[in-house]
């Protein structure tokens, strides 16, 4: 069996880059927290999606089998309120937004997921899990609610590096008279409003922090996966609380590597409804295009904050246009030259590209290799007698790279009429009929043949 290429990723839990060592050799199981589907996704929601899509593509290129799962939270107070406001059922509301979200992902060229579980399909499993925590003393009932007893586990705060004493001082938690401690969080919420489910501990609906944990266990069939992640804002309390429950129920930290994607700012300001600067993902795709958005998001290190500006998007589009132009020129030259030789990778530049991506998804460094090929191909193609085999290798390598990055490069279709126009152009130029050759040259440019 061929040795798989190694990859290093930044693990939030250990606060350092670590080598991925799959639990099941050759297979990587990873979970990215998905959207709460009460509204259309905004562009901040898309950054983690594109990050994990890139990670999946890189892992597949390295030879791994990948099972990527991302959930839909389709039970939530915001969904209930939205359904009431719009005169719909919770399912009708959430299904409409799920359809829109998946259409946006398709437009962004996001690859296939292993599964997209919905919370509403796992209620019996969630209830069973809560019963388990109650039976072992890690949870308790209070006025129809069920809370997790944080004091029953050690190392709470290890992921987010937040000290329990600071939390108890009231730094980032809400008080609740039903709780034994302000740190405790809801596993089950007693409610008379909206959709609810029957359980031995009372009618209600599950708490957010329990849902992903249970779906991971049921979808993957295991209590420890390779990679878990999402937006930076999920690190605390969501992911911290998932780890606490996993330690209590299964004795694991749920994932060997925890990845968190940085915040998105809008023109140096936090994106928020109050500032009126939220851009919906579907609107961004329609306005800027999928390729420009991909390059914009991926070119900045995924852990770092990123600032969305019109100028940054324009620069991303210019970069993509340059890549498309390079592919067009190479494709046209090979077509017009009737080249049909073997396609080969430029090994040193391909390895430089992959070395960058397997170093914690360093896209900026990977694009250095892309730029080198673009420059080399432009130089070679201008020669009177270019090396067609080399041009073919440049084209093959570029297409492979763009596929890994998830960019949709257009593959132009050329015809015999295109070839005829080119031959006429060469003949008119050789005959010094510059007026005709000028007209034909413009025609060739319009057909992406020059």
Secondary structure, 3 states (H helix, E strand, C coil): CCCCCCCEEEECCCCEEEECCCCECCEEEEEECCCECCCCCEHHHHHHHHHHHHHHHHHHHCCCEEEEEECEECCCHHHHHHHHHHCCCHHHHHHHHHHHHHHHHHHCCCCCCCECCEHHHHHHHHHHHHHHHHHCCCEEEECCEEEECHHHCCCCCCCCCCCHHHHHCCCCCCCCCCCCCCCCEEEEEECCCCCCECCCCCCEEECHHHHHHHHHHHHHCCCCEEEEEEEHHHHHHHHHHHHHHHHHHHCCCCEEEEEEECCEEECCEECCCCCCCCCEHHHHHHHHCHHHHHHHHHHCCCCCCEEECHHHHHHHHHHHHHHHHHHHHHHHHHHHCCCCCCCCCCHHHHHHHHHHHCECCCHHHHHHHHHHHHHHHHHHHCCCCCCHHHHHHHHHHHHHHHHHHCCCCCCCCCCHHHHHHHHHHHHHHHCCCHHHHHHHHHHHHHCCCC
